[in-house]
Each structure stands twice: as C-alpha cells, then as structure tokens.
C-alpha cells in the first residue's frame, strides 16, 4: 500500500483483487501462498496498516523492493488508476566525487 495508499486505494476491492492476481502471477500459483504465509508470519504490524495486503506489501518492500513496486503498479492499473510518471533525473546533477 506504499504506492496505492496516497491514491485512495486502501479499501478498493479492484485494487486488492489486482494485487493478489499480480502477486500470484509473479510467484506462481504454488509458491504464492507460501511466500504470502512467510511474509505474514514475519510482519505483524507495519507502517501502512494491519491488513494482510498491508503486511505482505511491507514485507516485499523490505526484502524485494523492486518486486513490491512492480506488483503494486499492476494492481493500481487493474483498479483503473494511473500513477504519475516519475520525473527523470537530470544528468550531471548528482554528487560530485573526487574523480569528477
């Protein structure tokens, strides 16, 4: 719910259905329940709430942040919402090192 919360999708049934569908697509129908159970067992209370989806999403962010974001993006799309595109970083605007 890291990406979806600010979009008002916390209690959206289409988002939840899209999340679990994307979750199963990424992990497969046999592995998804195992991964879900492991994440739920590890995360009782998280920063976005106490629901299963909150806890699983948090666990994925802690262990595989790139995957957590990919699943959330697919679920947001399934709910008919659109995330704003990230602003591309400007070249040459980063920290300078001794070599530069």
C-alpha contacts under 8 A as a table, 3 or more apart, distances in Angstrom:
res1	aa1	res2	aa2	distance
1	X	4	X	4.89
1	X	5	X	5.11
1	X	10	X	6.77
1	X	48	X	6.54
1	X	53	X	7.46
1	X	54	X	5.83
1	X	57	X	6.37
1	X	58	X	7.77
1	X	72	X	7.37
2	X	5	X	5.92
2	X	6	X	7.73
2	X	48	X	7.20
2	X	57	X	7.69
2	X	58	X	7.85
3	X	6	X	6.47
3	X	7	X	7.34
3	X	69	X	7.54
3	X	72	X	6.74
3	X	73	X	7.71
4	X	7	X	5.18
4	X	8	X	6.63
4	X	9	X	5.36
4	X	10	X	6.67
4	X	72	X	7.03
4	X	76	X	6.62
5	X	8	X	5.33
5	X	9	X	5.55
5	X	10	X	5.27
6	X	9	X	7.53
8	X	11	X	7.79
8	X	12	X	7.87
9	X	12	X	4.85
9	X	15	X	6.51
11	X	16	X	7.81
12	X	15	X	5.34
12	X	16	X	6.39
12	X	79	X	7.73
13	X	16	X	5.06
13	X	17	X	6.08
14	X	17	X	5.17
14	X	18	X	6.01
14	X	75	X	7.96
14	X	78	X	6.69
14	X	79	X	4.79
15	X	18	X	4.99
15	X	19	X	5.96
15	X	75	X	5.24
15	X	76	X	5.80
15	X	78	X	6.36
15	X	79	X	4.70
16	X	19	X	4.99
16	X	20	X	6.33
16	X	53	X	7.46
16	X	75	X	7.14
17	X	20	X	5.40
17	X	21	X	6.15
17	X	75	X	7.54
18	X	21	X	5.06
18	X	22	X	6.03
18	X	74	X	6.95
18	X	75	X	4.23
18	X	76	X	7.34
18	X	78	X	5.25
18	X	79	X	6.77
19	X	22	X	5.20
19	X	23	X	5.97
19	X	71	X	6.37
19	X	72	X	6.32
19	X	74	X	7.09
19	X	75	X	4.47
19	X	76	X	7.87
20	X	23	X	4.88
20	X	24	X	6.11
20	X	75	X	7.99
21	X	24	X	5.22
21	X	25	X	6.20
21	X	75	X	7.94
22	X	25	X	4.94
22	X	26	X	6.19
22	X	71	X	5.61
22	X	74	X	6.38
22	X	75	X	6.62
23	X	26	X	5.30
23	X	27	X	6.27
23	X	32	X	6.78
23	X	71	X	6.17
24	X	27	X	5.23
24	X	28	X	5.04
24	X	29	X	5.57
24	X	31	X	7.93
24	X	32	X	5.25
25	X	28	X	5.28
25	X	29	X	7.30
26	X	32	X	8.00
26	X	71	X	7.87
27	X	30	X	7.84
27	X	31	X	5.57
27	X	32	X	5.03
27	X	35	X	7.85
28	X	31	X	5.44
28	X	32	X	5.70
29	X	32	X	5.60
29	X	33	X	7.43
30	X	33	X	6.68
30	X	34	X	7.56
31	X	34	X	5.29
31	X	35	X	6.19
32	X	35	X	5.20
32	X	36	X	5.98
33	X	36	X	5.01
33	X	37	X	6.04
34	X	37	X	5.13
34	X	38	X	6.22
35	X	38	X	5.15
35	X	39	X	6.21
36	X	39	X	5.21
36	X	40	X	6.11
36	X	56	X	6.35
37	X	40	X	5.12
37	X	41	X	6.05
38	X	41	X	5.18
38	X	42	X	6.24
39	X	42	X	5.17
39	X	43	X	6.15
39	X	55	X	7.06
39	X	56	X	5.45
39	X	59	X	5.47
39	X	60	X	7.51
40	X	43	X	5.31
40	X	44	X	6.73
40	X	52	X	6.90
40	X	55	X	6.03
40	X	56	X	6.00
40	X	59	X	7.80
41	X	44	X	6.90
42	X	59	X	7.61
43	X	46	X	6.62
43	X	55	X	5.78
43	X	56	X	7.69
43	X	58	X	7.79
43	X	59	X	6.57
44	X	50	X	7.11
44	X	55	X	6.93
45	X	49	X	6.97
45	X	50	X	5.67
45	X	55	X	7.03
46	X	49	X	5.84
46	X	50	X	6.51
46	X	54	X	7.09
46	X	55	X	6.08
46	X	58	X	6.57
47	X	58	X	7.64
48	X	54	X	5.94
48	X	58	X	7.85
49	X	54	X	5.65
49	X	55	X	7.40
50	X	54	X	6.17
50	X	55	X	6.44
51	X	54	X	5.15
51	X	55	X	6.23
52	X	55	X	5.15
52	X	56	X	6.05
53	X	56	X	5.21
53	X	57	X	5.91
54	X	57	X	5.26
54	X	58	X	6.07
55	X	58	X	5.14
55	X	59	X	6.12
56	X	59	X	5.07
56	X	60	X	6.21
57	X	60	X	5.19
57	X	61	X	6.22
57	X	68	X	6.23
58	X	61	X	5.03
58	X	62	X	6.25
59	X	62	X	5.13
59	X	63	X	6.30
60	X	63	X	5.15
60	X	64	X	5.15
60	X	65	X	6.07
60	X	67	X	7.04
60	X	68	X	5.16
61	X	64	X	5.48
61	X	65	X	4.07
61	X	66	X	7.55
61	X	67	X	7.67
61	X	68	X	5.31
61	X	69	X	7.58
62	X	65	X	6.23
64	X	67	X	5.45
64	X	68	X	6.28
65	X	68	X	5.02
65	X	69	X	6.25
66	X	69	X	5.37
66	X	70	X	6.30
67	X	70	X	4.98
67	X	71	X	6.16
68	X	71	X	5.35
68	X	72	X	6.22
69	X	72	X	5.10
69	X	73	X	6.04
70	X	73	X	5.16
70	X	74	X	6.35
71	X	74	X	5.21
71	X	75	X	6.25
72	X	75	X	5.02
72	X	76	X	6.07
73	X	76	X	5.12
73	X	77	X	6.19
73	X	83	X	7.69
74	X	77	X	5.07
74	X	78	X	6.16
75	X	78	X	4.88
75	X	79	X	6.24
76	X	79	X	5.06
76	X	80	X	6.56
76	X	81	X	5.52
76	X	82	X	6.78
76	X	83	X	7.63
77	X	80	X	5.16
77	X	81	X	5.46
77	X	82	X	6.21
78	X	81	X	7.50
89	X	93	X	7.80
90	X	93	X	5.79
91	X	94	X	7.43
96	X	99	X	7.92
96	X	100	X	6.02
97	X	100	X	5.45
